[in-house]
Amino acid sequence: MREKILIIEDEEDLIKGLKLNLDDEGYEVSWAFDGEEGLRKALEESPDLIILDIMLPKMNGLDVCRELRQKNIGVPVVMLTAKGEEIDKVVGLEIGADDYLTKPFSI
């Protein structure tokens, strides 16, 4: 069974690039374009990893991560965001993210 990765991101081109690379590595990839849909998919699909943007429509990524942790969902969460200030990283990690990467990045 392939490991599942959920990408919660509102930039379609970034999703396509990540999906292409993750598919090539053998992962099953699903995605959501906003925080509400992402939270729903995270709860329904039980992914092995979530790649989560912060600045999302409908519900921001910090709230998505907070909701997951409040529901005791222990899936690893990697924040992938343009918010690169030190305080942004500290807040993301304190809320429950397991890692924090800033855009732009390279694969």
N, C-alpha and C positions, 0 to 999 in steps of 0.2 A: 504494500500500500504506500502510495506517495505521500510525503508530508505536505500539509496544506499551509499556504501563506495567504493572508488577507491583506490587501493594500487598501488603505482608506486615504484617498488623495483626490483633490479636485482638478488637478492638471492632467488632462487626458494623455498628452504626449509623454509625460513622465510615467504614467501607468503603463503605456504601451512598451516603453523601453525596459522598465523593470520586469514586466510580464515576459517579454521576449527572452531576457537573460535568465530569469528564474525557470521558465519552461525548459530552456536548453540544459539547465542543471538538474532537471527531473522533478521539479516541484509542481504541485497542483496549485494554481493561482486563481483567486477570486478577488473582486474589487468592489469598492463603493465610492461614490462621488461626493457624499456628504456624511456628516457625523452621525445623524440619526440612522441612516441606512447601514452605515458601518457598524454601529453598536448592535443593531438587529442581526446582521450577518455574523458578527463575532459570537453572539449568544446562540444562534441557530446552527452555525457550521462548525463550531469548536476547532478553529484553526490551530496549527502548531506554532505560528508566529504571526504577529500583526505589525505591519509597517504603517505608521500613523502620522499624518500631517497635523499640525496644530491649527492652522488657519483654514477652517472648513466652513461651508455653509450649513445652516440649520443647527448644528451643535459642534462646538470646537473640539479639537483633539484632546485638550486637557480634560474637558468634561467627559469625553468618551473613556479615557484612561481611568479617571476617577470612578466612573460608574462600574467599569469592569472590576476594579479592585474592591469596591464596596460590595459587589456580588461574589467576592472571593474567586474570581476567574483569574487563575494564575498564569495564563498564556504570556510568554515573553512579548513585550511591546518595545519596538524601536521607533522613537520619534524621528521623523525625517522632515525637516522644516527649514524655512528661510530665517527663522528667528534664532539668531546666533549669539546674542548677548549672554554673558555668563549667568545673569539672573534667570534668563529663560531656561537655560540648561538645568540650573539648580531646581527651579520650580517643576519642570518636567520630570526630573528624577525623583523629587520628593513626592509627587503625586502617584508615582508607581511605574514610570517607564523604566525599562531595563537598560536602555542605551539611548543616546541622543546624537544624531548626525545632522549636520547642517548642509543646506543646498548652497551653492552647487556642489556636486560630488562626482566621483568617477567610479566606474565599475571595472 
